Amino acid sequence: MGEYSKALPLHERALEIRKIALTPNHPDLAQSYNNIASAYNSTGEYSKALSSHERSLEIKKIALPPNHPSLATSYNNIGSVYCSMGEYSKALTYYEKDLEINLKALPPNHPDLATSYNNIGSAYDSMGKYSKALSYYEKAHEIDRTTLPPNHPHIAHSKRNIENYLERRFSLSVRIMVTCTFILGTILYMGVILYGPSLALSQMTGLNIWLAVGSCGLVCTIYTSIGGIKAVIWTDVVQAVMMYLGLIVSIVFGIIDVGGIAKAVETVSSGNRFQFRVDTLDPSVRYTFWSVLIGFTVFDIGIYGCTQTQAQRYMCVKDTKTAKRVVWINYAMNVVLQILLACVGCVIYAKYSQCDPIKAKLISRSDQLYPLFVIQTLGRFPGFTGIFIASILSASLSTISSGVNSIATVIVEDIYKRISIARPMSNERQATVSKVLSIGLGLFTIFLAFIVSYMKTNIITIVLQIFGAFTAPILGVYLLGFFTARVQSRSALVAFTLCLTFQIWIAVGSTVTVKPPNKQGGLLPTSVVGCMQSVNTSFPMSKNRNYNPLIPLYSIAPTWFVFNGAIITLLLGLIFSFVCDSKYPKIVDKSLVITRDDIFSCCSSRKEVMKLTIAQKYNGISTDNTMIEKESMLKT
């Protein structure tokens, strides 16, 4: 209940009774002293808590064998009090004694060993010895990972999350601001992603679009809320297989349908769809050499390096080395996926090069083009349309499940635990809250999917705009933290807020503004001469409209959004650092900033290479137990 002042006299009365009834060195006396110490520790009276813990330890040394686990508990409790007092070297001494006994008395994967390793890591962390801290954190996480359920709060706590770096580098305000932005952007993104496969399912099966959206969303919400991150990972594996299989089947049968590879290549080439050397600097053209090279590179850095949805996957592995391997494997698979998608696009063009289904009014929006292709190409083969439906649903559900799980994690870890003044939640309550949040987020995503259905912009453009608006300032803040030691919390907050506002404004403006023909993103012409029925194509009459000076700004291709936003955040952060931070200088922990030696670590000493590893740890890739509630370290 947290009423420690009331508990204290009761513990003291119990001690008086035991002193009368028991021998001077009875173990129950040690327990009473331990209870009194815990009450003092909770009220912040650390010297009194230390005195009672030491008296408890003295009794246990006499009454118990030298390697009894209860002795380890006393050493741990004394170390925790010293840690609360800021005397980390003394705390480390007692934590090491606790570990020494536990190694002898307990099995190698006992959870108490994880606690011992974690506490030693916390002490080293507070002392600035990050290489040693990292070593002990990883040992603790490995034990937790093998002995506890995958959705156990201790594992989530040991992993922490990627925004922990921002609090250490800047402030809690920056961390909360970035977290809220991530939550909003991910929720909007999930709504768009849910609508895509629901549209395909509706078109393929004749199912009502609203029923398709609701059923897809409910299935994903249920297995995510029940199974947690373990369910997300395992379903991701199955869904990835189905996704690749669906694309390969579409390509193979599509090529057969258009007359073979040579015919498909000839049609695509004659239609000027192989544009590998479009190097125009016009930012309104969506796909150019520069927008792909620069725009998508920065886009991928933001996605793979600064979002909790990816970070939680890295954190599920045992160490940093494995996490790096996971990143490269994931990136390679994504490259293969993009190549397959490009091949599907070429095959679809080859099939409809002489009869654009949109102009022929066979479909109403471009998002329906792929499902139409599957119906007309694979519909005559029993079961193959089912593979396509499973493929496109797999891609969507994988994204939504990881998004829901990551949002629930950051709400609990980044917001509730960092700003709540209430007593810490129990493990059972935290698990319940996470499941309730997952259900609520899933239902809200279904609602957003209904709204997306009324938008005229195609899904790919909306996705790029969402990431450009919300991921760009997040990436910019991380870059400010990594590479600019002079930028502090105030200037980072101002830069982040201004960039976020600007990016949202541009995203909304580009969606609602009608652009002139020369600002349509480099859209290539299509034909209807091969349609079976004559198609009357009407062209809009040019109207005399007042010139909108913002048209060039709204016409910037969404492939540039993340790059532009990151650069804007960097520049604003540097500019405002001379205004907001010059009067309030702050010493920045060198391990939180990437230096020239860190970038060229192959030429650096072993010590510098290790510092880079620690920087990665603070970025959320390795285990991070440093933000431990003090009370949780007391083993009573």
KOLBA-688808 format. One record per residue (C-alpha): x, y, z. Coordinates in steps of 0.5 Angstrom, whole numbers, padded with zeros to 4 digits, always signed. Layout:
<nodes>
XYZ ...
</nodes>
This chain:
<nodes>
+0000+0000+0000 +0006+0005+0001 +0005+0007+0008 +0012+0005+0010 +0011+0010+0016 +0005+0006+0019 +0009-0001+0017 +0015+0001+0021 +0013+0001+0028 +0009-0005+0027 +0016-0008+0025 +0020-0005+0031 +0014-0008+0035 +0015-0015+0032 +0023-0015+0033 +0022-0013+0041 +0017-0019+0041 +0022-0024+0038 +0028-0021+0042 +0024-0024+0048 +0022-0030+0045 +0028-0032+0041 +0036-0033+0042 +0040-0027+0040 +0042-0030+0034 +0036-0033+0031 +0035-0032+0024 +0028-0029+0025 +0031-0023+0028 +0035-0022+0022 +0029-0022+0018 +0026-0017+0023 +0032-0012+0022 +0031-0013+0014 +0024-0011+0014 +0025-0005+0018 +0031-0003+0014 +0027-0004+0008 +0022+0001+0011 +0027+0006+0012 +0030+0005+0005 +0023+0006+0002 +0022+0013+0006 +0029+0015+0004 +0033+0014+0011 +0038+0011+0008 +0043+0011+0014 +0038+0008+0019 +0037+0003+0013 +0044+0001+0013 +0045+0000+0020 +0039-0005+0020 +0041-0009+0014 +0048-0009+0017 +0045-0012+0024 +0041-0017+0020 +0048-0019+0016 +0051-0020+0023 +0046-0025+0025 +0046-0029+0019 +0054-0030+0019 +0053-0033+0026 +0047-0037+0024 +0047-0039+0017 +0053-0043+0013 +0058-0038+0009 +0054-0040+0002 +0047-0039+0004 +0043-0035-0001 +0040-0031+0005 +0047-0028+0006 +0047-0026-0001 +0040-0023+0000 +0043-0019+0006 +0049-0017+0001 +0045-0015-0004 +0040-0011+0000 +0046-0007+0003 +0049-0006-0004 +0042-0003-0006 +0042+0002+0000 +0049+0004-0002 +0047+0005-0009 +0041+0010-0007 +0046+0014-0003 +0051+0015-0009 +0056+0011-0006 +0057+0006-0012 +0064+0003-0011 +0061+0001-0004 +0055-0002-0007 +0059-0006-0012 +0063-0009-0007 +0057-0012-0003 +0054-0014-0010 +0060-0018-0012 +0059-0021-0005 +0052-0023-0007 +0054-0026-0014 +0060-0030-0011 +0055-0033-0006 +0049-0034-0011 +0054-0037-0016 +0056-0043-0011 +0049-0044-0008 +0044-0043-0014 +0043-0046-0021 +0047-0043-0027 +0040-0040-0030 +0037-0038-0023 +0033-0031-0024 +0037-0029-0018 +0043-0029-0021 +0040-0025-0027 +0039-0020-0021 +0046-0020-0019 +0049-0019-0025 +0044-0013-0027 +0046-0010-0020 +0053-0010-0021 +0052-0007-0028 +0048-0002-0026 +0054+0000-0021 +0059+0000-0026 +0054+0004-0031 +0053+0009-0025 +0061+0010-0024 +0062+0011-0032 +0065+0004-0033 +0061+0002-0039 +0065-0003-0042 +0064-0007-0035 +0057-0005-0035 +0055-0008-0041 +0058-0015-0040 +0054-0016-0034 +0048-0013-0037 +0048-0018-0043 +0049-0024-0038 +0043-0022-0034 +0039-0021-0040 +0041-0028-0043 +0039-0031-0036 +0032-0028-0036 +0031-0030-0044 +0032-0037-0042 +0028-0038-0036 +0022-0033-0036 +0017-0032-0041 +0018-0028-0047 +0013-0023-0045 +0015-0023-0038 +0016-0015-0035 +0023-0017-0033 +0025-0018-0040 +0021-0012-0042 +0025-0008-0037 +0032-0011-0038 +0031-0009-0046 +0028-0002-0045 +0027+0001-0051 +0031+0006-0056 +0028+0012-0053 +0032+0011-0047 +0038+0014-0050 +0034+0021-0051 +0033+0022-0044 +0041+0021-0042 +0043+0025-0048 +0038+0031-0047 +0032+0030-0042 +0026+0027-0040 +0022+0032-0044 +0025+0030-0051 +0024+0023-0049 +0017+0024-0048 +0016+0028-0054 +0019+0023-0059 +0015+0018-0056 +0009+0021-0057 +0011+0023-0064 +0013+0015-0065 +0006+0013-0062 +0002+0018-0067 +0006+0016-0073 +0005+0009-0072 -0002+0009-0071 -0003+0013-0077 +0001+0008-0081 -0002+0002-0078 -0009+0005-0080 -0007+0005-0087 -0003-0001-0088 -0010-0005-0085 -0014-0002-0090 -0009-0004-0096 -0010-0012-0095 -0017-0011-0093 -0019-0007-0100 -0015-0013-0103 -0019-0018-0099 -0026-0015-0101 -0024-0014-0108 -0022-0022-0109 -0028-0025-0105 -0033-0020-0106 -0033-0019-0098 -0036-0012-0096 -0030-0007-0095 -0032-0006-0087 -0033-0013-0086 -0026-0014-0089 -0023-0009-0085 -0026-0011-0078 -0024-0018-0079 -0017-0017-0081 -0016-0012-0075 -0019-0016-0070 -0015-0023-0072 -0009-0019-0071 -0011-0015-0065 -0013-0022-0061 -0006-0026-0063 -0002-0020-0061 -0005-0018-0054 -0005-0025-0052 +0002-0028-0055 +0006-0021-0054 +0012-0020-0058 +0013-0028-0058 +0007-0028-0062 +0009-0023-0066 +0016-0026-0068 +0013-0033-0070 +0008-0030-0074 +0012-0025-0077 +0016-0031-0080 +0010-0035-0083 +0008-0028-0086 +0014-0027-0089 +0014-0034-0092 +0007-0033-0095 +0009-0026-0097 +0015-0028-0101 +0011-0034-0104 +0005-0030-0106 +0010-0025-0110 +0014-0030-0114 +0007-0034-0116 +0005-0027-0119 +0011-0026-0123 +0012-0033-0125 +0004-0034-0128 +0004-0026-0130 +0010-0027-0134 +0007-0034-0137 +0000-0030-0138 +0004-0024-0142 +0008-0029-0147 +0014-0030-0143 +0020-0026-0141 +0022-0023-0147 +0016-0021-0149 +0015-0018-0142 +0022-0014-0142 +0020-0012-0149 +0013-0009-0147 +0016-0005-0141 +0022-0003-0145 +0018+0000-0150 +0013+0004-0145 +0020+0007-0142 +0019+0004-0136 +0026+0002-0135 +0029+0009-0133 +0035+0007-0129 +0038+0014-0131 +0033+0019-0129 +0038+0024-0126 +0034+0030-0126 +0034+0035-0120 +0027+0036-0120 +0024+0035-0113 +0017+0034-0115 +0019+0027-0119 +0018+0022-0115 +0023+0016-0117 +0030+0019-0120 +0037+0017-0119 +0038+0022-0113 +0031+0021-0109 +0033+0013-0109 +0040+0014-0107 +0039+0019-0102 +0032+0019-0100 +0031+0012-0099 +0038+0011-0096 +0036+0016-0091 +0029+0013-0090 +0032+0006-0089 +0036+0009-0083 +0030+0013-0080 +0026+0006-0080 +0032+0001-0078 +0035+0006-0073 +0030+0010-0070 +0024+0006-0069 +0022+0002-0063 +0018-0003-0068 +0025-0005-0071 +0029-0004-0064 +0024-0009-0061 +0026-0014-0066 +0034-0013-0064 +0033-0013-0057 +0030-0020-0057 +0037-0023-0059 +0042-0025-0054 +0048-0019-0055 +0050-0014-0060 +0053-0018-0065 +0047-0022-0066 +0043-0016-0067 +0048-0013-0072 +0047-0020-0076 +0040-0019-0075 +0040-0012-0078 +0044-0014-0084 +0040-0020-0086 +0033-0016-0085 +0036-0011-0090 +0038-0016-0095 +0031-0019-0095 +0028-0012-0096 +0033-0011-0102 +0030-0018-0105 +0023-0016-0103 +0024-0009-0107 +0027-0013-0113 +0021-0018-0113 +0016-0012-0112 +0019-0008-0118 +0018-0015-0122 +0011-0015-0120 +0010-0008-0123 +0013-0009-0129 +0009-0015-0130 +0003-0011-0129 +0005-0006-0134 +0006-0011-0139 -0001-0014-0138 -0004-0007-0138 +0000-0003-0143 -0005-0002-0148 -0011-0002-0143 -0010+0002-0137 -0016-0001-0132 -0017+0006-0129 -0018+0010-0135 -0022+0004-0137 -0026+0005-0131 -0025-0003-0129 -0022+0000-0122 -0023+0007-0118 -0016+0007-0115 -0009+0005-0117 -0009+0001-0110 -0014-0004-0113 -0009-0005-0119 -0006-0011-0116 -0012-0015-0114 -0015-0014-0121 -0009-0017-0124 -0009-0023-0119 -0016-0024-0121 -0015-0024-0128 -0008-0028-0128 -0009-0033-0123 -0017-0034-0122 -0017-0039-0127 -0012-0043-0122 -0016-0046-0116 -0012-0044-0110 -0007-0039-0113 -0012-0033-0111 -0012-0036-0104 -0004-0035-0104 -0004-0028-0106 -0009-0026-0101 -0005-0030-0095 +0001-0026-0098 -0002-0019-0098 -0005-0020-0091 +0001-0023-0088 +0005-0017-0090 +0000-0012-0087 -0001-0016-0080 +0006-0017-0079 +0007-0009-0079 +0001-0008-0075 +0002-0013-0070 +0009-0011-0069 +0007-0004-0069 +0001-0005-0063 +0007-0009-0059 +0012-0003-0059 +0007+0002-0058 +0004-0002-0052 +0011-0002-0049 +0013+0005-0050 +0007+0007-0047 +0008+0003-0041 +0016+0004-0041 +0017+0011-0043 +0011+0015-0041 +0007+0012-0035 +0014+0009-0031 +0017+0016-0033 +0012+0021-0030 +0008+0017-0026 +0008+0018-0018 +0004+0012-0016 +0008+0006-0013 +0011+0002-0019 +0006-0003-0022 +0006-0011-0020 +0009-0015-0026 +0002-0018-0026 -0002-0011-0027 +0004-0009-0032 +0002-0015-0036 -0005-0014-0036 -0004-0006-0038 +0000-0008-0044 -0006-0013-0046 -0011-0008-0045 -0007-0003-0049 -0006-0008-0055 -0013-0009-0055 -0015-0001-0055 -0010+0000-0060 -0012-0005-0065 -0019-0003-0065 -0017+0004-0066 -0013+0002-0072 -0019-0001-0075 -0023+0006-0074 -0017+0009-0078 -0017+0004-0083 -0025+0006-0084 -0022+0014-0085 -0017+0012-0090 -0022+0009-0095 -0025+0016-0096 -0018+0018-0098 -0016+0019-0106 -0009+0018-0105 -0006+0012-0106 -0003+0008-0100 +0004+0008-0102 +0004+0016-0102 +0000+0016-0096 +0006+0011-0092 +0011+0016-0095 +0008+0022-0092 +0007+0019-0086 +0014+0017-0085 +0016+0023-0087 +0012+0027-0083 +0014+0023-0076 +0020+0019-0077 +0024+0025-0080 +0024+0030-0074 +0026+0023-0070 +0032+0022-0074 +0034+0029-0074 +0034+0029-0066 +0038+0022-0066 +0043+0025-0071 +0044+0032-0066 +0045+0027-0060 +0050+0023-0064 +0054+0028-0068 +0053+0035-0064 +0056+0036-0057 +0054+0043-0056 +0046+0042-0058 +0042+0041-0051 +0035+0039-0049 +0032+0046-0050 +0035+0047-0057 +0033+0040-0059 +0026+0041-0057 +0025+0047-0061 +0028+0044-0067 +0024+0038-0066 +0017+0041-0065 +0019+0046-0071 +0021+0041-0076 +0015+0036-0074 +0010+0042-0075 +0013+0044-0082 +0013+0036-0084 +0006+0035-0082 +0004+0042-0086 +0007+0040-0092 +0004+0032-0092 -0003+0035-0091 -0002+0041-0096 +0001+0036-0101 -0005+0031-0100 -0011+0036-0101 -0008+0041-0106 -0009+0040-0113 -0003+0040-0117 -0002+0042-0124 +0000+0037-0130 +0008+0038-0129 +0008+0037-0122 +0005+0030-0122 +0011+0027-0119 +0014+0024-0126 +0007+0020-0127 +0008+0017-0134 +0003+0016-0139 -0002+0010-0140 -0006+0008-0146 -0013+0005-0147 -0012+0003-0155 -0012-0004-0153 -0019-0004-0149 -0024-0008-0152 -0029-0003-0152 -0028+0004-0154 -0026+0009-0148 -0028+0016-0148 -0022+0019-0144 -0024+0026-0142 -0019+0031-0140 -0020+0037-0135 -0021+0044-0138 -0016+0048-0136 -0019+0054-0131 -0016+0060-0129 -0014+0060-0122 -0010+0064-0118 -0003+0062-0118 -0001+0059-0111 +0006+0060-0109 +0006+0054-0105 +0005+0049-0110 +0013+0048-0111 +0013+0046-0104 +0007+0042-0104 +0009+0038-0110 +0016+0036-0107 +0016+0028-0108 +0015+0024-0101 +0021+0020-0103 +0025+0026-0100 +0021+0028-0094 +0025+0024-0089 +0031+0027-0092 +0029+0034-0092 +0026+0033-0085 +0032+0031-0082 +0037+0036-0085 +0032+0041-0082 +0032+0039-0075 +0040+0039-0076 +0040+0046-0078 +0035+0048-0073 +0038+0045-0067 +0045+0048-0069 +0042+0055-0070 +0038+0055-0064 +0044+0052-0059 +0047+0059-0060 +0041+0062-0057 +0038+0057-0052 +0044+0053-0050 +0049+0058-0049 +0047+0061-0043 +0046+0054-0040 +0052+0050-0041 +0052+0042-0040 +0057+0037-0040 +0055+0032-0044 +0057+0024-0043 +0063+0023-0048 +0060+0016-0049 +0053+0019-0052 +0057+0022-0057 +0060+0019-0064 +0067+0022-0065 +0071+0022-0071 +0075+0016-0068 +0068+0012-0067 +0067+0013-0074 +0074+0010-0076 +0074+0005-0071 +0078+0001-0075 +0084+0006-0073 +0082+0007-0066 +0085+0003-0060 +0081-0003-0057 +0078+0002-0052 +0075+0007-0057 +0072+0001-0060 +0069-0001-0054 +0066+0006-0053 +0063+0005-0059 +0059-0001-0057 +0057+0002-0051 +0054+0008-0055 +0050+0002-0059 +0048+0000-0052 +0045+0006-0050 +0041+0007-0057 +0037+0001-0055 +0040-0005-0059 +0043-0008-0053 +0040-0010-0046 +0039-0004-0042 +0038-0005-0034 +0040+0002-0032 +0034+0005-0030 +0032+0000-0025 +0027+0002-0019 +0031+0002-0013 +0026-0002-0009 +0026-0008-0014 +0033-0009-0013 +0032-0011-0005 +0031-0018-0004 +0027-0019+0002 
</nodes>
